[in-house]
Amino acid sequence: MKMKALLVATMLTVGAAPLLAQADTAPAHKTEAGQYVADSAITAKVKAALLAEKGLKSTDISVETQNGSVQLSGYVVSSAQIDQAVDVTKHVNGVKDVNNDLRLKTATE
């Protein structure tokens, strides 16, 4: 499983490389398209970081980024996983702030 997570994280990172290169060469004031590219790169990096986290089922977590602000939503099984996901996201390069909309999974969900 760890190898699969590493492989997926590597694929996401390699796939995002052109996006990251574009984001670094953008002018000081980003165009709408440039910001979209930068946000897409941040989303990819956050997803890869969450996927690499041991004990966190990241497939149930949605990640959206707007102007560097990342929103996490979805369901996890414990409060500790919510804290873990938020902490991991905060440490991803480019993330300005994290909006946590993660919920605890109940028996019916």
N, CA, C and O atoms as a MOPAC input file, in Angstrom:
PM7 MOZYME 1SCF
protein

 N      0.83500 1    -1.19700 1     0.00000 1
 C      0.00000 1     0.00000 1     0.00000 1
 C      0.87300 1     1.25100 1     0.00000 1
 O      0.57400 1     2.23700 1    -0.67400 1
 N      1.98800 1     1.18700 1     0.79100 1
 C      2.86200 1     2.34900 1     0.86200 1
 C      3.48000 1     2.63700 1    -0.51100 1
 O      3.63500 1     3.79400 1    -0.90400 1
 N      3.82700 1     1.57200 1    -1.22800 1
 C      4.41500 1     1.73800 1    -2.55200 1
 C      3.39900 1     2.36000 1    -3.50400 1
 O      3.75000 1     3.20300 1    -4.32900 1
 N      2.13700 1     1.94000 1    -3.38700 1
 C      1.08500 1     2.49900 1    -4.23900 1
 C      0.91500 1     3.99000 1    -3.95500 1
 O      0.79000 1     4.79100 1    -4.88200 1
 N      0.91100 1     4.36000 1    -2.67600 1
 C      0.76700 1     5.76800 1    -2.30500 1
 C      1.94000 1     6.58100 1    -2.84000 1
 O      1.75700 1     7.69100 1    -3.34000 1
 N      3.14000 1     6.02500 1    -2.73500 1
 C      4.32600 1     6.72100 1    -3.23400 1
 C      4.25100 1     6.88300 1    -4.75200 1
 O      4.59500 1     7.93600 1    -5.28800 1
 N      3.80300 1     5.84400 1    -5.43200 1
 C      3.68200 1     5.90300 1    -6.88600 1
 C      2.66700 1     6.95800 1    -7.31700 1
 O      2.93100 1     7.74200 1    -8.22900 1
 N      1.51400 1     6.97800 1    -6.66700 1
 C      0.48600 1     7.96400 1    -7.00800 1
 C      0.98000 1     9.37600 1    -6.70500 1
 O      0.77500 1    10.28800 1    -7.50500 1
 N      1.63100 1     9.56300 1    -5.54800 1
 C      2.15600 1    10.88200 1    -5.19700 1
 C      3.18700 1    11.34300 1    -6.22300 1
 O      3.21300 1    12.51300 1    -6.60600 1
 N      4.03700 1    10.41200 1    -6.66800 1
 C      5.04300 1    10.75000 1    -7.67800 1
 C      4.37400 1    11.13900 1    -8.99300 1
 O      4.78200 1    12.10000 1    -9.64600 1
 N      3.34900 1    10.38900 1    -9.37300 1
 C      2.64500 1    10.69800 1   -10.62200 1
 C      1.97100 1    12.06200 1   -10.55400 1
 O      1.99600 1    12.81900 1   -11.52400 1
 N      1.37200 1    12.37600 1    -9.41300 1
 C      0.73700 1    13.68500 1    -9.25700 1
 C      1.77300 1    14.80400 1    -9.33200 1
 O      1.54500 1    15.83800 1    -9.95900 1
 N      2.91200 1    14.57800 1    -8.68400 1
 C      3.95900 1    15.59500 1    -8.67400 1
 C      4.52800 1    15.80500 1   -10.07200 1
 O      4.70000 1    16.94100 1   -10.51300 1
 N      4.81900 1    14.70900 1   -10.76600 1
 C      5.36200 1    14.81600 1   -12.12500 1
 C      4.34300 1    15.47400 1   -13.04700 1
 O      4.70200 1    16.31000 1   -13.87600 1
 N      3.08900 1    15.10400 1   -12.90700 1
 C      2.04100 1    15.70000 1   -13.73600 1
 C      1.85200 1    17.17500 1   -13.47500 1
 O      1.45600 1    17.92600 1   -14.36700 1
 N      2.13600 1    17.59600 1   -12.24500 1
 C      1.95500 1    19.00000 1   -11.88100 1
 C      3.18600 1    19.84200 1   -12.20200 1
 O      3.13100 1    21.06700 1   -12.09700 1
 N      4.29300 1    19.21400 1   -12.58900 1
 C      5.52900 1    19.95700 1   -12.83900 1
 C      5.35500 1    21.09500 1   -13.84400 1
 O      5.82300 1    22.20300 1   -13.58100 1
 N      4.69900 1    20.86600 1   -14.98700 1
 C      4.50300 1    21.99200 1   -15.91400 1
 C      3.66900 1    23.11400 1   -15.29000 1
 O      3.89500 1    24.29400 1   -15.55600 1
 N      2.70900 1    22.72600 1   -14.46500 1
 C      1.89000 1    23.74100 1   -13.79600 1
 C      2.73700 1    24.55200 1   -12.82300 1
 O      2.60400 1    25.77200 1   -12.73100 1
 N      3.60900 1    23.85600 1   -12.10100 1
 C      4.46700 1    24.54500 1   -11.13600 1
 C      5.44400 1    25.48100 1   -11.84800 1
 O      5.70200 1    26.59000 1   -11.38000 1
 N      5.97900 1    25.03200 1   -12.97200 1
 C      6.90100 1    25.87400 1   -13.72600 1
 C      6.19500 1    27.12400 1   -14.21900 1
 O      6.75700 1    28.21800 1   -14.16300 1
 N      4.99300 1    26.97500 1   -14.69100 1
 C      4.20500 1    28.11800 1   -15.15300 1
 C      3.93000 1    29.07600 1   -14.00800 1
 O      4.01900 1    30.29100 1   -14.17900 1
 N      3.59600 1    28.53500 1   -12.83600 1
 C      3.26300 1    29.38000 1   -11.68800 1
 C      4.46300 1    30.21200 1   -11.25700 1
 O      4.30300 1    31.35400 1   -10.82700 1
 N      5.67500 1    29.64500 1   -11.37000 1
 C      6.86800 1    30.35900 1   -10.93500 1
 C      7.26900 1    31.47600 1   -11.89100 1
 O      7.95400 1    32.41200 1   -11.47800 1
 N      6.86600 1    31.40500 1   -13.14300 1
 C      7.27700 1    32.41100 1   -14.11200 1
 C      6.20000 1    33.45900 1   -14.37000 1
 O      6.36300 1    34.32000 1   -15.23400 1
 N      5.10700 1    33.38800 1   -13.62600 1
 C      4.01200 1    34.34000 1   -13.82900 1
 C      4.41200 1    35.72100 1   -13.31900 1
 O      5.24100 1    35.82600 1   -12.41500 1
 N      3.83900 1    36.77400 1   -13.88200 1
 C      4.12800 1    38.11900 1   -13.40200 1
 C      3.62200 1    38.30700 1   -11.97600 1
 O      2.87000 1    37.48300 1   -11.45500 1
 N      4.04500 1    39.40000 1   -11.35600 1
 C      3.68700 1    39.66500 1    -9.96400 1
 C      2.17600 1    39.65700 1    -9.76500 1
 O      1.68700 1    39.08700 1    -8.78900 1
 N      1.44200 1    40.27100 1   -10.66200 1
 C     -0.02000 1    40.20500 1   -10.57100 1
 C     -0.47600 1    39.09100 1   -11.50600 1
 O     -0.29100 1    39.16200 1   -12.72100 1
 N     -1.06500 1    38.08100 1   -10.92300 1
 C     -1.42100 1    36.90300 1   -11.70700 1
 C     -2.70600 1    37.13900 1   -12.48400 1
 O     -3.65200 1    37.76600 1   -12.00700 1
 N     -2.69800 1    36.61700 1   -13.68500 1
 C     -3.92100 1    36.66000 1   -14.47200 1
 C     -4.87600 1    35.61200 1   -13.92000 1
 O     -4.49600 1    34.77300 1   -13.10400 1
 N     -6.09100 1    35.67200 1   -14.36900 1
 C     -7.07900 1    34.69000 1   -13.92400 1
 C     -6.62200 1    33.27500 1   -14.27700 1
 O     -6.73300 1    32.36400 1   -13.45700 1
 N     -6.11500 1    33.09200 1   -15.48400 1
 C     -5.63500 1    31.77100 1   -15.90100 1
 C     -4.41200 1    31.35600 1   -15.09300 1
 O     -4.28100 1    30.19700 1   -14.70100 1
 N     -3.52500 1    32.30400 1   -14.84900 1
 C     -2.33100 1    32.01200 1   -14.05700 1
 C     -2.67300 1    31.59500 1   -12.64200 1
 O     -2.04800 1    30.69000 1   -12.09000 1
 N     -3.66500 1    32.25000 1   -12.05000 1
 C     -4.08600 1    31.89500 1   -10.69200 1
 C     -4.71500 1    30.51200 1   -10.68300 1
 O     -4.50600 1    29.73400 1    -9.75100 1
 N     -5.48600 1    30.20600 1   -11.71900 1
 C     -6.09600 1    28.88000 1   -11.82700 1
 C     -5.02000 1    27.79800 1   -11.87600 1
 O     -5.14500 1    26.76000 1   -11.22600 1
 N     -3.97100 1    28.04500 1   -12.64400 1
 C     -2.87000 1    27.09100 1   -12.75600 1
 C     -2.18100 1    26.93000 1   -11.40400 1
 O     -1.89300 1    25.80900 1   -10.98500 1
 N     -1.91700 1    28.03700 1   -10.72400 1
 C     -1.26500 1    27.97800 1    -9.41500 1
 C     -2.13600 1    27.22500 1    -8.41500 1
 O     -1.63500 1    26.40400 1    -7.64700 1
 N     -3.42300 1    27.49900 1    -8.42300 1
 C     -4.33900 1    26.81200 1    -7.50900 1
 C     -4.41100 1    25.31600 1    -7.82200 1
 O     -4.48800 1    24.49200 1    -6.91100 1
 N     -4.38700 1    24.97200 1    -9.10000 1
 C     -4.40700 1    23.56000 1    -9.49200 1
 C     -3.15600 1    22.84200 1    -9.00000 1
 O     -3.22200 1    21.69100 1    -8.56700 1
 N     -2.02300 1    23.52100 1    -9.06700 1
 C     -0.77500 1    22.93400 1    -8.58100 1
 C     -0.83000 1    22.71900 1    -7.07200 1
 O     -0.38800 1    21.68200 1    -6.57800 1
 N     -1.36500 1    23.68200 1    -6.34000 1
 C     -1.49500 1    23.54400 1    -4.88500 1
 C     -2.41900 1    22.37600 1    -4.56000 1
 O     -2.11500 1    21.57100 1    -3.68000 1
 N     -3.53900 1    22.27900 1    -5.26100 1
 C     -4.47300 1    21.17500 1    -5.04000 1
 C     -3.77500 1    19.83300 1    -5.25000 1
 O     -3.94300 1    18.91600 1    -4.44500 1
 N     -2.99800 1    19.71100 1    -6.31900 1
 C     -2.28100 1    18.46500 1    -6.60300 1
 C     -1.27800 1    18.14500 1    -5.49900 1
 O     -1.15100 1    16.99200 1    -5.08600 1
 N     -0.56000 1    19.17200 1    -5.01700 1
 C      0.42000 1    18.94500 1    -3.94800 1
 C     -0.26300 1    18.53300 1    -2.64800 1
 O      0.24300 1    17.66700 1    -1.93400 1
 N     -1.40000 1    19.14000 1    -2.33300 1
 C     -2.13200 1    18.78200 1    -1.10900 1
 C     -2.63900 1    17.34700 1    -1.21200 1
 O     -2.50900 1    16.57600 1    -0.26100 1
 N     -3.21300 1    16.98300 1    -2.35400 1
 C     -3.71600 1    15.61900 1    -2.52900 1
 C     -2.58600 1    14.60100 1    -2.39000 1
 O     -2.76500 1    13.55600 1    -1.76400 1
 N     -1.43400 1    14.89900 1    -2.96500 1
 C     -0.28700 1    13.99400 1    -2.85400 1
 C      0.17400 1    13.87400 1    -1.40300 1
 O      0.49500 1    12.77800 1    -0.94300 1
 N      0.20700 1    14.98900 1    -0.68500 1
 C      0.62900 1    14.96900 1     0.72100 1
 C     -0.35600 1    14.17700 1     1.57600 1
 O      0.05600 1    13.41600 1     2.45200 1
 N     -1.64500 1    14.35000 1     1.33000 1
 C     -2.65800 1    13.60500 1     2.08400 1
 C     -2.57700 1    12.11300 1     1.76700 1
 O     -2.72500 1    11.27700 1     2.65800 1
 N     -2.34600 1    11.78800 1     0.51400 1
 C     -2.24100 1    10.39400 1     0.10000 1
 C     -1.04800 1     9.71100 1     0.76800 1
 O     -1.11300 1     8.52700 1     1.09900 1
 N      0.02000 1    10.44300 1     0.96100 1
 C      1.23000 1     9.88400 1     1.56500 1
 C      1.11800 1     9.71500 1     3.08200 1
 O      1.94700 1     9.04100 1     3.69200 1
 N      0.10900 1    10.31800 1     3.68400 1
 C     -0.05600 1    10.25000 1     5.14100 1
 C     -0.54400 1     8.87600 1     5.57700 1
 O     -1.56500 1     8.37900 1     5.10300 1
 N      0.20000 1     8.28400 1     6.48000 1
 C     -0.16300 1     6.97300 1     7.02100 1
 C     -1.40800 1     7.10500 1     7.89800 1
 O     -1.51100 1     8.03400 1     8.69900 1
 N     -2.33700 1     6.18800 1     7.74700 1
 C     -3.52300 1     6.16300 1     8.59500 1
 C     -4.60600 1     7.15700 1     8.21500 1
 O     -5.54900 1     7.36600 1     8.97900 1
 N     -4.48500 1     7.77000 1     7.05500 1
 C     -5.47500 1     8.75600 1     6.62400 1
 C     -6.06600 1     8.30000 1     5.29300 1
 O     -5.33800 1     8.14900 1     4.31200 1
 N     -7.37400 1     8.08100 1     5.25200 1
 C     -8.03500 1     7.65000 1     4.01400 1
 C     -8.37100 1     8.89200 1     3.19200 1
 O     -9.47400 1     9.43500 1     3.26300 1
 N     -7.39500 1     9.31500 1     2.42200 1
 C     -7.51800 1    10.58100 1     1.69900 1
 C     -8.49200 1    10.51800 1     0.53200 1
 O     -8.88700 1    11.55800 1     0.00500 1
 N     -8.88300 1     9.32400 1     0.12000 1
 C     -9.82300 1     9.22500 1    -1.00000 1
 C    -11.20100 1     9.75700 1    -0.62800 1
 O    -12.01200 1    10.03800 1    -1.51000 1
 N    -11.47600 1     9.89800 1     0.66100 1
 C    -12.75200 1    10.45200 1     1.12000 1
 C    -12.67200 1    11.95200 1     1.40100 1
 O    -13.62100 1    12.54500 1     1.91500 1
 N    -11.53300 1    12.56400 1     1.06000 1
 C    -11.33300 1    13.99600 1     1.31100 1
 C    -11.26400 1    14.73200 1    -0.02400 1
 O    -10.46300 1    14.38800 1    -0.89400 1
 N    -12.10400 1    15.74000 1    -0.17500 1
 C    -12.06700 1    16.59300 1    -1.36800 1
 C    -11.21500 1    17.81900 1    -1.07400 1
 O    -11.25200 1    18.36400 1     0.02900 1
 N    -10.45300 1    18.24500 1    -2.06600 1
 C     -9.56600 1    19.39700 1    -1.92500 1
 C     -9.88400 1    20.39100 1    -3.03100 1
 O     -9.87400 1    20.03900 1    -4.21000 1
 N    -10.16200 1    21.61900 1    -2.65400 1
 C    -10.37600 1    22.70300 1    -3.61400 1
 C     -9.52000 1    23.88500 1    -3.18600 1
 O     -9.37300 1    24.15300 1    -1.99400 1
 N     -8.95900 1    24.58600 1    -4.15600 1
 C     -8.09800 1    25.72800 1    -3.85900 1
 C     -8.55500 1    26.94100 1    -4.64400 1
 O     -8.84100 1    26.85300 1    -5.83900 1
 N     -8.62200 1    28.07000 1    -3.96400 1
 C     -8.93000 1    29.33700 1    -4.62000 1
 C     -8.03800 1    30.40900 1    -4.01600 1
 O     -8.09900 1    30.68600 1    -2.81900 1
 N     -7.20600 1    31.00800 1    -4.86400 1
 C     -6.26700 1    32.05200 1    -4.44000 1
 C     -5.39400 1    31.60200 1    -3.27900 1
 O     -5.11000 1    32.38800 1    -2.37600 1
 N     -4.96700 1    30.34600 1    -3.29500 1
 C     -4.08800 1    29.81700 1    -2.25700 1
 C     -4.79900 1    29.36100 1    -0.99900 1
 O     -4.17000 1    28.80600 1    -0.09800 1
 N     -6.09500 1    29.58400 1    -0.92600 1
 C     -6.89400 1    29.14900 1     0.22000 1
 C     -7.47000 1    27.77000 1    -0.08900 1
 O     -8.20800 1    27.60200 1    -1.06100 1
 N     -7.13200 1    26.79300 1     0.73600 1
 C     -7.52300 1    25.40900 1     0.48700 1
 C     -8.72500 1    25.04200 1     1.34700 1
 O     -8.75100 1    25.30300 1     2.55000 1
 N     -9.71800 1    24.43300 1     0.70700 1
 C    -10.88500 1    23.93700 1     1.43700 1
 C    -10.85300 1    22.42000 1     1.42000 1
 O    -10.77400 1    21.79600 1     0.36200 1
 N    -10.91600 1    21.83700 1     2.61200 1
 C    -11.00100 1    20.39100 1     2.76300 1
 C    -12.43700 1    20.03900 1     3.10700 1
 O    -13.03400 1    20.65400 1     3.99000 1
 N    -12.99400 1    19.05800 1     2.41900 1
 C    -14.34600 1    18.60500 1     2.73500 1
 C    -14.40700 1    17.09700 1     2.55900 1
 O    -13.55000 1    16.49200 1     1.91500 1
 N    -15.43200 1    16.51000 1     3.14100 1
 C    -15.59200 1    15.06800 1     3.06000 1
 C    -15.74500 1    14.47800 1     4.44100 1
 O    -16.02800 1    15.18400 1     5.41000 1
 N    -15.55500 1    13.16800 1     4.52000 1
 C    -15.77800 1    12.45400 1     5.77200 1
 C    -14.55300 1    11.64500 1     6.17000 1
 O    -13.90900 1    11.01400 1     5.33200 1
 N    -14.24200 1    11.67400 1     7.45900 1
 C    -13.17500 1    10.86600 1     8.04200 1
 C    -13.73800 1    10.17500 1     9.28100 1
 O    -14.83600 1    10.49600 1     9.73500 1
 N    -12.97900 1     9.22500 1     9.82200 1
 C    -13.51500 1     8.40900 1    10.91200 1
 C    -13.20700 1     8.93700 1    12.30900 1
 O    -13.76700 1     8.43900 1    13.28600 1
 N    -12.32500 1     9.93900 1    12.42700 1
 C    -11.99600 1    10.43100 1    13.76700 1
 C    -11.59400 1    11.90200 1    13.74000 1
 O    -11.21500 1    12.44900 1    12.70400 1
 N    -11.68800 1    12.51500 1    14.90400 1
 C    -11.23800 1    13.90500 1    15.04900 1
 C     -9.74000 1    14.00700 1    14.81500 1
 O     -9.25200 1    15.01200 1    14.29700 1
 N     -9.01300 1    12.96700 1    15.19700 1
 C     -7.56100 1    12.95500 1    14.98500 1
 C     -7.23600 1    13.02900 1    13.49300 1
 O     -6.26500 1    13.67800 1    13.10600 1
 N     -8.03500 1    12.37400 1    12.65700 1
 C     -7.80000 1    12.43100 1    11.21500 1
 C     -8.11300 1    13.81300 1    10.65400 1
 O     -7.46000 1    14.26400 1     9.71300 1
 N     -9.10100 1    14.48100 1    11.22300 1
 C     -9.38900 1    15.85800 1    10.81000 1
 C     -8.17800 1    16.72900 1    11.10700 1
 O     -7.71400 1    17.47600 1    10.24500 1
 N     -7.66500 1    16.62800 1    12.33800 1
 C     -6.49100 1    17.41500 1    12.73400 1
 C     -5.28800 1    17.08600 1    11.85800 1
 O     -4.54400 1    17.98100 1    11.45700 1
 N     -5.10000 1    15.80200 1    11.56100 1
 C     -3.98200 1    15.35700 1    10.73700 1
 C     -4.07700 1    15.94600 1     9.33000 1
 O     -3.08500 1    16.44500 1     8.79800 1
 N     -5.25300 1    15.89200 1     8.73300 1
 C     -5.43800 1    16.41000 1     7.37400 1
 C     -5.19500 1    17.91400 1     7.31700 1
 O     -4.55800 1    18.40900 1     6.38800 1
 N     -5.70000 1    18.63600 1     8.30600 1
 C     -5.51000 1    20.09100 1     8.34600 1
 C     -4.03200 1    20.42100 1     8.52700 1
 O     -3.50900 1    21.31100 1     7.85600 1
 N     -3.35600 1    19.71100 1     9.42700 1
 C     -1.94000 1    19.97500 1     9.68800 1
 C     -1.08400 1    19.70000 1     8.45200 1
 O     -0.20900 1    20.49500 1     8.10900 1
 N     -1.33600 1    18.58800 1     7.79400 1
 C     -0.59000 1    18.25000 1     6.57500 1
 C     -0.80000 1    19.33000 1     5.52000 1
 O      0.15400 1    19.76400 1     4.87300 1
 N     -2.03500 1    19.76000 1     5.34600 1
 C     -2.36200 1    20.76600 1     4.33300 1
 C     -1.67500 1    22.09300 1     4.62400 1
 O     -1.17300 1    22.74300 1     3.70700 1
 N     -1.64500 1    22.50100 1     5.88800 1
 C     -1.01400 1    23.77100 1     6.26300 1
 C      0.46500 1    23.81400 1     5.89100 1
 O      1.01100 1    24.88900 1     5.64100 1
 N      1.10900 1    22.66000 1     5.85400 1
 C      2.54500 1    22.60800 1     5.59000 1
 C      2.89900 1    22.43700 1     4.11200 1
 O      4.07500 1    22.30400 1     3.77300 1
 N      1.91100 1    22.43800 1     3.24300 1
 C      2.17700 1    22.33800 1     1.80600 1
 C      2.54800 1    23.72400 1     1.28000 1
 O      1.87400 1    24.71300 1     1.56600 1
 N      3.61700 1    23.77400 1     0.51800 1
 C      4.09900 1    25.03400 1    -0.04000 1
 C      3.02600 1    25.68300 1    -0.91800 1
 O      2.45900 1    25.03700 1    -1.80000 1
 N      2.75700 1    26.96200 1    -0.66700 1
 C      1.78300 1    27.71100 1    -1.45300 1
 C      0.43600 1    27.87400 1    -0.77400 1
 O     -0.36800 1    28.71000 1    -1.18400 1
 N      0.18100 1    27.08000 1     0.26600 1
 C     -1.09700 1    27.16600 1     0.97700 1
 C     -1.08100 1    28.39100 1     1.88600 1
 O     -0.21600 1    28.52000 1     2.75300 1
 N     -2.04300 1    29.28400 1     1.67900 1
 C     -2.14000 1    30.49500 1     2.50300 1
 C     -2.95700 1    30.24000 1     3.75500 1
 O     -2.57800 1    30.67000 1     4.84400 1
 N     -4.07500 1    29.54400 1     3.60900 1
 C     -4.88600 1    29.17000 1     4.76600 1
 C     -5.72200 1    27.94800 1     4.41400 1
 O     -5.87400 1    27.59300 1     3.24500 1
 N     -6.26400 1    27.31000 1     5.46000 1
 C     -7.03700 1    26.08300 1     5.28500 1
 C     -8.42600 1    26.27600 1     5.87400 1
 O     -8.57300 1    26.65200 1     7.03700 1
 N     -9.43500 1    26.01800 1     5.06500 1
 C    -10.82300 1    26.02700 1     5.53400 1
 C    -11.24100 1    24.57600 1     5.72000 1
 O    -11.33700 1    23.81600 1     4.75600 1
 N    -11.48600 1    24.20600 1     6.95800 1
 C    -11.79300 1    22.82700 1     7.28300 1
 C    -13.29800 1    22.59400 1     7.29600 1
 O    -14.01500 1    23.13200 1     8.14000 1
 N    -13.76300 1    21.79200 1     6.35600 1
 C    -15.17000 1    21.41000 1     6.31300 1
 C    -15.29000 1    19.88700 1     6.38700 1
 O    -16.25500 1    19.30500 1     5.89300 1
 N    -14.28900 1    19.24700 1     7.01500 1
 C    -14.31700 1    17.79800 1     7.17700 1
 C    -15.30900 1    17.42500 1     8.26100 1
 O    -15.46700 1    18.14200 1     9.24900 1
 N    -15.97100 1    16.30500 1     8.06900 1
 C    -16.98200 1    15.82900 1     9.01000 1
 C    -16.64100 1    14.40800 1     9.44600 1
 O    -15.97500 1    13.65700 1     8.73300 1
 N    -17.11800 1    14.06700 1    10.63900 1
 C    -16.94700 1    12.70200 1    11.12200 1
 C    -17.96100 1    11.79200 1    10.44400 1
 O    -19.14100 1    12.12300 1    10.33600 1
 N    -17.48400 1    10.65400 1     9.99500 1
 C    -18.34500 1     9.68600 1     9.32800 1
 C    -19.20500 1     8.98800 1    10.38100 1
 O    -18.70000 1     8.52600 1    11.40400 1
 N    -20.48900 1     8.91900 1    10.12100 1
 C    -21.40100 1     8.20700 1    11.01800 1
 C    -21.72500 1     6.84600 1    10.41400 1
 O    -21.32600 1     6.55000 1     9.28700 1
 N    -22.44100 1     6.02900 1    11.15400 1
 C    -22.77000 1     4.68000 1    10.68900 1
 C    -23.59500 1     4.69400 1     9.40400 1
 O    -23.55300 1     3.73100 1     8.63900 1
 N    -24.33600 1     5.75800 1     9.15800 1
 C    -25.19300 1     5.82500 1     7.96600 1
 C    -24.48500 1     6.39200 1     6.74800 1
 O    -25.05700 1     6.38500 1     5.65800 1
 N    -23.27100 1     6.87800 1     6.89200 1
 C    -22.57200 1     7.51300 1     5.76400 1
 C    -21.49100 1     6.62200 1     5.21600 1
 O    -20.80400 1     6.99700 1     4.26600 1

